[in-house]
């Protein structure tokens, strides 16, 4: 992710990307890229997060094989691990719209639509980033996808974590996203059966392409 972003920023500085670029120029990199990954057990803390939201001891994390890293995205503490679809969109927002809030709402919308493909109604909660099940049920709401992003010269990095077949007990190690009064869930739990992760990734890709009208390269 960092290598791709560094190349895009270098091209921006050289005038090879962005709105001032000649339409006749051919790009060495696609306009947008989307990396889908599945991490091993890891906790990441955003730059505005509170390390106290890791409630497990270092010894407990070590026993479970869970690593911990402070990183440079927005947001608080979150868990990544097997059964979770993590997406890192890399695009130059100057070619779309220079509005981080709108960008995050687009990412949320793609996941909301994907949940809908499985017959699961998802939505948003005012003031709380992410995608929620039973979003209108107050403390009964459950987060199914977390977002944490960063941009440099309007080139995006980091992205979203969508719980598909995730072992949700790992969220007990933290106060997820610093929100202690609501739970977490997965698409498998909501559907009552395991999820084909490749199919789910393709649905997310489809909806992101619809929303952004991307010239999108998909890599996993």
C-alpha positions as CSV (number, residue, x, y, z in Angstrom):
1,X,0.0,0.0,0.0
2,X,2.7,2.5,1.0
3,X,4.7,1.8,-2.2
4,X,1.7,2.5,-4.4
5,X,0.8,5.6,-2.5
6,X,4.3,7.0,-2.6
7,X,4.4,6.5,-6.4
8,X,1.1,8.3,-6.8
9,X,2.2,11.2,-4.7
10,X,5.4,11.4,-6.6
11,X,3.4,11.5,-9.9
12,X,1.2,14.3,-8.4
13,X,4.2,16.4,-7.6
14,X,5.5,15.8,-11.1
15,X,2.2,16.9,-12.6
16,X,1.5,13.4,-14.1
17,X,-1.7,12.9,-12.1
18,X,-4.5,15.1,-10.9
19,X,-6.9,17.5,-12.7
20,X,-4.1,19.4,-14.4
21,X,-2.9,16.3,-16.2
22,X,-3.4,16.1,-19.9
23,X,-6.1,13.7,-20.9
24,X,-3.8,12.3,-23.6
25,X,-1.1,11.2,-21.1
26,X,-1.0,7.5,-20.3
27,X,-0.6,6.6,-16.7
28,X,1.8,3.9,-15.4
29,X,-0.6,3.3,-12.6
30,X,-4.4,2.8,-12.8
31,X,-6.5,5.8,-11.7
32,X,-7.6,3.8,-8.6
33,X,-6.5,0.6,-6.9
34,X,-8.2,-1.5,-4.3
35,X,-6.2,-4.0,-2.2
36,X,-8.2,-6.7,-0.4
37,X,-6.3,-8.4,2.3
38,X,-6.8,-10.7,5.3
39,X,-4.6,-10.0,8.2
40,X,-3.3,-12.4,10.9
41,X,-4.5,-11.5,14.4
42,X,-3.5,-7.9,15.0
43,X,-4.7,-4.8,16.9
44,X,-4.1,-1.4,15.3
45,X,-4.5,1.9,17.1
46,X,-5.2,5.1,15.1
47,X,-3.4,8.3,15.7
48,X,-6.3,9.8,17.6
49,X,-6.9,6.6,19.6
50,X,-6.5,5.8,23.3
51,X,-4.1,2.9,24.1
52,X,-6.2,2.3,27.3
53,X,-8.9,0.8,25.0
54,X,-6.7,-2.3,24.7
55,X,-8.1,-4.1,27.8
56,X,-6.1,-7.3,27.5
57,X,-2.7,-7.6,29.0
58,X,0.5,-7.9,26.9
59,X,0.8,-11.5,28.2
60,X,-2.8,-12.3,27.1
61,X,-2.1,-10.9,23.6
62,X,1.1,-12.9,23.3
63,X,-0.6,-16.1,24.4
64,X,-3.2,-15.6,21.7
65,X,-0.7,-14.6,19.0
66,X,-2.1,-11.1,18.7
67,X,0.3,-8.3,17.6
68,X,-0.3,-4.6,18.4
69,X,0.7,-1.6,16.3
70,X,0.0,2.1,16.6
71,X,-0.5,3.4,13.0
72,X,-1.1,6.6,11.2
73,X,-4.8,6.2,10.2
74,X,-7.7,8.0,11.8
75,X,-9.9,6.3,14.4
76,X,-9.2,4.4,17.6
77,X,-8.4,0.7,18.3
78,X,-9.6,-2.1,16.1
79,X,-9.0,-5.8,15.5
80,X,-8.0,-7.4,12.2
81,X,-7.9,-11.1,11.7
82,X,-9.0,-14.2,9.7
83,X,-12.5,-14.1,8.3
84,X,-12.4,-10.4,7.9
85,X,-12.4,-8.5,4.6
86,X,-10.0,-5.6,4.9
87,X,-10.0,-3.2,2.0
88,X,-7.4,-0.5,1.2
89,X,-8.7,1.8,-1.6
90,X,-5.9,3.9,-3.1
91,X,-7.2,6.8,-5.2
92,X,-6.6,10.4,-5.9
93,X,-9.6,12.2,-4.5
94,X,-8.6,15.2,-6.6
95,X,-10.0,13.2,-9.5
96,X,-13.3,12.6,-7.8
97,X,-14.1,15.1,-4.9
98,X,-11.9,16.6,-2.2
99,X,-14.1,15.7,0.7
100,X,-13.0,13.0,3.2
101,X,-16.4,12.8,4.9
102,X,-18.1,12.1,1.6
103,X,-15.4,9.5,0.7
104,X,-16.1,7.7,4.0
105,X,-19.8,7.7,3.4
106,X,-19.2,6.1,0.0
107,X,-17.2,3.3,1.6
108,X,-19.9,2.8,4.2
109,X,-22.6,2.7,1.4
110,X,-20.7,0.0,-0.5
111,X,-20.8,-2.2,2.6
112,X,-24.4,-1.3,3.4
113,X,-25.4,-2.4,-0.1
114,X,-23.3,-5.6,0.2
115,X,-25.1,-6.5,3.4
116,X,-28.4,-5.9,1.5
117,X,-27.3,-8.4,-1.1
118,X,-27.4,-11.0,1.7
119,X,-30.7,-9.9,3.0
120,X,-29.2,-8.0,6.0
121,X,-30.3,-4.5,6.7
122,X,-27.4,-2.3,7.7
123,X,-27.1,1.5,8.2
124,X,-25.3,4.3,10.0
125,X,-25.5,6.0,13.4
126,X,-25.1,9.7,13.6
127,X,-21.7,10.6,15.0
128,X,-20.3,7.1,14.9
129,X,-18.3,6.1,11.8
130,X,-18.8,2.6,10.4
131,X,-21.6,0.3,9.4
132,X,-24.1,-1.0,11.9
133,X,-26.8,-3.6,12.2
134,X,-30.0,-2.5,13.9
135,X,-28.6,1.0,13.7
136,X,-31.9,2.5,15.1
137,X,-32.0,0.2,18.1
138,X,-29.8,2.4,20.4
139,X,-27.5,0.2,22.5
140,X,-28.7,-2.8,20.6
141,X,-26.9,-1.7,17.5
142,X,-23.9,-3.9,16.4
143,X,-21.0,-2.8,14.3
144,X,-20.3,-5.0,11.3
145,X,-17.6,-2.8,9.6
146,X,-15.1,-0.3,10.9
147,X,-13.5,2.5,8.9
148,X,-10.2,4.3,9.4
149,X,-8.6,6.3,6.7
150,X,-5.9,8.8,6.0
151,X,-5.0,10.9,3.0
152,X,-1.8,12.6,1.8
153,X,-2.2,15.2,-0.9
154,X,-5.7,13.8,-1.4
155,X,-4.3,10.3,-2.1
156,X,-6.2,7.9,0.2
157,X,-4.7,5.1,2.4
158,X,-6.1,2.6,4.9
159,X,-9.8,1.9,4.5
160,X,-12.4,-0.5,6.0
161,X,-12.6,-3.8,7.9
162,X,-15.8,-5.8,7.2
163,X,-16.5,-8.7,9.5
164,X,-17.5,-11.7,7.4
165,X,-16.6,-15.0,9.2
166,X,-14.6,-13.2,11.9
167,X,-14.2,-14.8,15.4
168,X,-15.8,-12.0,17.3
169,X,-14.3,-13.1,20.7
170,X,-11.1,-11.3,19.7
171,X,-13.0,-8.0,20.0
172,X,-13.2,-8.8,23.8
173,X,-9.5,-7.8,23.9
174,X,-10.4,-4.2,23.2
175,X,-13.0,-1.5,23.4
176,X,-13.7,-1.6,19.7
177,X,-13.2,1.8,18.1
178,X,-13.4,3.3,21.6
179,X,-17.2,2.5,21.7
180,X,-17.9,0.5,24.8
181,X,-21.7,0.6,24.9
182,X,-22.5,-1.2,21.6
183,X,-21.5,-4.6,20.3
184,X,-19.9,-6.1,17.2
185,X,-21.2,-8.7,14.7
186,X,-20.3,-10.4,11.5
187,X,-22.2,-11.2,8.3
188,X,-22.0,-14.9,9.1
189,X,-23.6,-14.3,12.5
190,X,-26.4,-12.2,10.9
191,X,-27.0,-14.7,8.1
192,X,-26.7,-17.7,10.3
193,X,-24.2,-19.5,8.0
194,X,-20.6,-19.1,6.8
195,X,-20.0,-16.5,4.1
196,X,-18.1,-17.2,0.8
197,X,-15.5,-14.5,1.3
198,X,-14.5,-14.2,-2.4
199,X,-18.1,-13.6,-3.4
200,X,-18.5,-11.0,-0.7
201,X,-15.3,-9.2,-1.9
202,X,-16.7,-9.2,-5.4
203,X,-20.0,-7.6,-4.2
204,X,-18.1,-4.9,-2.3
205,X,-16.0,-4.3,-5.4
206,X,-19.1,-4.1,-7.6
207,X,-20.8,-1.5,-5.3
208,X,-17.6,0.6,-5.0
209,X,-17.3,0.7,-8.8
210,X,-21.0,1.8,-9.0
211,X,-20.5,4.5,-6.5
212,X,-17.2,6.0,-7.7
213,X,-17.4,5.1,-11.4
214,X,-13.8,3.9,-10.9
215,X,-11.3,2.7,-13.4
216,X,-10.5,0.2,-10.7
217,X,-7.8,-2.5,-10.4
218,X,-8.5,-5.2,-7.9
219,X,-5.8,-7.1,-6.1
220,X,-6.0,-9.6,-3.3
